[in-house]
Amino acid sequence: MKGNIITGIILLILLKVGTTNIGRNGAKGAIYNTGKKIVNIVGRQSFKIGENIVERRAKSAFRTSFQKQITHSVKKNKLSLGKIVPYGNGGINAEKRTLSEICEQPVTKKIMNGLDNMNINKNSLDKIKADLKKMGSKNVPLPSENGHVDFSSISWPGISPKLPNKEKLIEEISKNRKITDLADIHPDDIRKVSYDIAHNALVEKYGITKEQAKLIIGKLDLVIHEAENGVVQIVPNNVHRFKQLYAHKGYVSKMMKEINGKVVND
């Protein structure tokens, strides 16, 4: 017990050291140096524990610091948010477009033309394309602040169905699988409900099949976003998954906390 306490104290000290002044290029070095200190003090077994914790803290510290620096620079007119090129997070934005380019035209003509091979009814396809041409804004969403983001300006026009409250959500989740304890409810249970709502919204508006709705979202490089105000939005994947600026807590986080007290990120 005493050894665990000492190890814990050492880790806390090293975590403080390892996450101070971590920049984009210095994160790996800080993790390595901190890991070496852990090895020297508490041995190899504690190194692995410390390495994992420090790496998570380093990523979190960098992300938080990056967001604060960007937000501060934008407010001071020292940086154009629109000139930033989203990167990382599973290989997003292979085209290397800037945030301004993505937000002004989330779905390019080339990507949109990919729908022509999906056997969609011509009338439905024309309506979809007409709405997608209206999608976008010159206003780039501000970086998340305390987990809050607003993607409404760059969401699919006319698609914003309401999400259920806690009681209705639990009822819908129970239709998908048997729930014996609310503690067993997982974020994916909530997303299954919200994704169904988004897909059905496209089905109702454009007269397409549910399977087509799913394929269209993926083919256009869009993603379903559960907004904090309790509506579903379909937004550019390259913005939504740019966690360095837009890591957020929305409907899924809110419902998880209300249902079983668990804290998660969307």
N, C-alpha and C positions, 0 to 999 in steps of 0.2 A: 504493500500500500504506500509506504514511504517513498519507494523507488518511483512509483507511478506519479506521485505528487511532484517529486523533483523533476522528472521527465517533463511533466506538464508545464512547470514553471519555465524550464529551459526552452521548450517549444514556443511558449508565448513570447519570450524575449526575442528568440530568433525570428519569429513571424513578424514582429515589429520591425526588426532590422531588415528582413528580406523584402518587405513590401513598402519600404520608404524610398521615395524618388525612383520608382520603377517606371521607365519609359518603354516605348515600343521595342527598342533595340536592346534594352538592358534587362528585360524580364528574365530571359533564360540564364543570364549570368548571375543574377541575384538568386535564382532558385538553386543553381549549382553551388555557389559559395555558401549559401545557408545550409544546403544539404551536407557539405563537407564539415561544417561546424557541428552539425548534429552527429555525424559519424564519430568525430573526435571526442565528443562529450558522452554520448549515450550508446554508442555502438551501432552495428549494422542493422539490427532489428528495428531500432527506433528511427534509423535513417529513412527506411521505406515509408514509415508512417509520416515522418516529418516532411519528406519529399512530396508526398501526395497532398498534404495539408497546405504546404507552402505554395505549391503550384496552383492550387485552387485560389488561395488568397492572392497570389501574384496576378493571376488573370483577372480576378475581381477588382483588385486595386488598380490595375492598368485601365480596365474598362471604365471604372468610376472616374478616375483621373482624366482619362481621355474625353469622356463626356463633359466634364466640368470645364476642361480647357477649351474645347470646341465651343460650348455654349457661351462661355465668357468672351471668347474671341469674336463670335458672331455678334453678340450684343454690343461689343465695342467697335464694331465695323472693321475689325482687323482681318477678318477671314470671310470669304464667301462660302457659305455652307454648300451651295450648289456645285462648287468645283471639286468637292470630295468624291473620290471614286470608291464605292463599296467593294470590299474584298473579304476573302476568307469564308469561314462558316460553311464548310462543305463545298466550296468552289462556286460561290455566287458570282454573278456579273462577269461571266467569261468575256463579254463584249467590251469590258472596261469602260462602260458609259459612266458619266458623272451623275450625281444625284439630280441635278437640274434636268439632264437629258432623260433620265428614267421617269422623273415626276411629270414632266411636260408631255411625254409620250410613253406611258407604261407598256403599251402594246404596239410595237412597230408594225409597219405594213408587211414586212417579210414574215414576222411571226403570225400575224393575223391571217395571211394567205394560207397558212398551214391548216386552217379549218376547212379549206375547200375539199380536202380528201377524207372528210369524216362522214360523208353521206347524210349531212344535215339537210332537212327540208329547206328549199331556197328562200322561202318567206321568212323562216326562222333565222336562217343564216344572215340574211340582209338586215334584220332587226338587231341581231347580235353585233354585227360589224358597225352599224350606225351608232349604237351606244358606246362601243369601244373607242370609236373615233372621238367621242366627247370626253372620254376618260382622261384625267390628268389635270395638272395645275402648274402654274409658274411658281407657286409657293411651295417650297420644300418644307416638309414637316420638321419642326424643331426637335433636337435630340431629347430623349426621354429625361424626365426630371422626377426623381423619387418614384420611378416605375411608371410614370404617366406619359402616354404618347397620344397623338391625334393624327390618324391617317385618313380622316374623312375627305380631305381635299383630293386625294389620289385614289379613292375607292371606285369600284364599278358603279356607274350612275344607275340609280333606280333600284339597286339591290341593297336593302338594309332591313331585313326581317328581324323582329324582336326575338330575344332569347328568353327562355322561361325563368321564373323566379325559383327559389330554392325548392319549394314543395313540388312544383310541377317538374322541375329538373329531375328530382329523385324518382318521381313517378315514371318519367320517360326512360331513365337509366334502368329501372326495374323491368321495363319491357324488353330491354336488350339482354339482360342477364339477371339471375337471381341474386338479390342483395340481402344478406342476413345481418350485416353490421355496417353502419354508415362509415365506420373507420376503414372499410375495405374499398370504398369508392376512390377511384384513381383519376388523375387528369384525363387519361384517354377515354374514360367513360363519359366525361363531360364533352370532350371534343367529338365523340361519335354523335352525340345529340346535336351539337351545334353545326357539325358538318352536314348532317342530314337536312337541317333547316336551310342551310345555304344552297345545297343541291336542289332541294324542292323549290326554292325561290326562283332558280333559273328555269326549272321545269315549267313552273306556272307562268312565268313571264314570256318564255320563248317557245313553248310547246315542243320541247325536246325530251328525250328520255333521261332518266336519272344517271344512267351510265355515261351518256353523252355529256351531261353536266360535269361529272367528275373528270372526264378526259379533257374537256375544254379548259378547265381551270389549270390543269397541269401543262397542257400544250402551250398555253399563253404565258407560262412562267408567272402565274399569279398564285396567291395563297389565301386561305380563309383566316380572317382575323376576328376574334371575339372582342369587341370594343368594351371599354369600361362602362359606357352608358347603356349597355344591355342590348346591343344590336350586332348583327353579323355584317361584316364588310369583306369584300374581296379586293385585295390590294397587291401591289408588286412584290414578288418574292425577294427581289434584290434590295428592297428597302426594309421590309419586315424582318428579314434574317440578318441584316447588318447590325449585329448585336453590340458592336463597339459603340454605336450611337443610339440604337433603338431597342435595347433590352427593356422589356416592360412587364408589368403585371396588370392583367385586365380581368375579363369576366371569369376565366378559368381559375385564376388565383383567388378572386373574390368568393366564388362558389365553394372552392375547396376549404377556405377558411371558415365559411359559414356552416358547411356541412359537417366537417370533422376536425376543424382547427389546424389542418396542415397548411404549411406555408410553401408555396411553389411559384416558379416563374412561368409565364405563358410561353 
